[in-house]
């Protein structure tokens, strides 16, 4: 088992990050070569990561990242560990997408 942290996820999914190439190589070793065991993401890491990218990047980018992570969780590539269960997290992601896609919503 290897725990993926916010810094790794940010470097992996941000081509402009100085550690992007290193993160891509490590991701290949983790996922394709199964070098370190199952990759695990804790809910609080995902929350922190989405908060950071949500503040720094446009919604289209954030949506692609959310879709990438969701797909990897659904396919069993990443193991997501949550305190409240996956349904609560997925409901939050759906709400986030809806609020950002619906131009009539105001904060």
C-alpha positions in Angstrom: 0.0 0.0 0.0 1.2 3.5 -0.8 -0.6 6.6 0.4 -1.0 9.4 -2.2 -0.8 12.9 -0.7 -1.9 16.3 -2.0 1.5 17.3 -3.2 1.9 14.1 -5.3 -1.6 14.5 -6.8 -1.0 18.2 -7.6 2.4 17.4 -9.3 0.9 14.5 -11.2 -2.0 16.4 -12.6 -0.4 19.8 -13.2 1.9 19.7 -16.2 3.4 23.1 -15.1 4.5 21.8 -11.7 8.2 21.4 -11.3 7.8 17.9 -10.1 5.4 16.8 -12.8 7.8 14.5 -14.7 8.9 12.8 -11.5 5.3 12.3 -10.4 4.4 10.8 -13.8 7.3 8.3 -13.5 6.3 7.5 -9.9 2.7 7.1 -11.0 3.8 4.6 -13.7 5.7 2.6 -11.1 2.7 2.7 -8.7 0.0 1.8 -11.1 1.5 -0.1 -14.0 4.4 -1.8 -12.3 2.6 -2.3 -9.0 5.9 -1.5 -7.3 4.5 -0.1 -4.0 1.2 -1.9 -3.6 -2.3 -0.4 -3.9 -2.5 3.4 -4.1 -4.6 4.9 -1.3 -6.2 8.3 -1.1 -7.7 9.5 2.1 -10.9 11.7 1.9 -9.2 14.6 3.6 -6.4 14.5 1.1 -8.9 14.7 -1.8 -10.7 17.5 0.0 -7.5 19.5 0.4 -6.4 18.8 -3.2 -9.8 19.9 -4.7 -9.7 23.0 -2.6 -6.3 23.9 -3.8 -7.0 23.3 -7.5 -10.4 24.9 -7.2 -8.8 28.1 -6.0 -5.9 28.1 -8.6 -7.5 26.7 -11.8 -10.6 27.2 -14.0 -13.5 24.9 -13.5 -12.9 23.0 -16.8 -9.5 21.8 -15.4 -11.0 21.0 -12.0 -13.7 18.9 -13.7 -11.2 16.9 -15.7 -9.2 16.2 -12.6 -12.3 15.1 -10.7 -13.3 12.9 -13.5 -9.8 11.4 -13.7 -9.8 10.6 -10.0 -13.4 9.4 -9.9 -12.7 7.0 -12.8 -9.6 5.6 -11.1 -11.5 5.0 -7.9 -14.4 3.4 -9.8 -12.0 1.1 -11.7 -10.3 0.1 -8.5 -7.0 1.6 -9.3 -7.1 3.9 -6.3 -8.5 2.9 -3.0 -10.5 5.8 -1.4 -10.7 5.8 2.4 -13.6 7.9 3.7 -15.0 8.5 7.2 -18.6 9.0 6.1 -18.7 6.6 3.1 -18.3 7.2 -0.6 -21.9 8.3 -1.1 -21.3 11.5 0.9 -18.1 12.3 -1.1 -19.7 11.6 -4.4 -22.7 13.8 -3.5 -20.3 16.6 -2.7 -18.5 16.1 -6.1 -21.9 16.1 -7.9 -22.9 19.3 -6.1 -19.6 21.0 -6.9 -20.0 20.1 -10.6 -23.6 21.4 -10.6 -22.8 24.7 -8.9 -20.0 25.3 -11.3 -21.9 24.4 -14.4 -25.1 26.2 -13.6 -24.6 29.8 -14.4 -27.8 30.8 -12.5 -26.3 29.7 -9.1 -25.0 32.5 -6.9 -22.8 32.1 -3.8 
